[in-house]
Amino acid sequence: MVWWADYHSHSDVSIDCHYSLLQMTQGALAQGLRELAVTDHADFDPIDPGYESVSYTHLTLPTSDQV
């Protein structure tokens, strides 16, 4: 079966993934995906399991020359 899109993926912004947005984009292209939706968790409530587990200060969006 060939998959052309992934509409539910997480990056290192979520507690359950360790790949950057750049790595996710490069991996999707290498696998032949045409579309990728990043659906990261937004754990802003102290009762959420990922609350305060991720630092958002390191995040940058990939530029077109990186992908």
Secondary structure, DSSP 8 states (H G I E B T S, - for coil): ----EEEEE--TTSTT----HHHHHHHHHHTT-SEEEE------STTSTTTTTS--TT-----TTT-
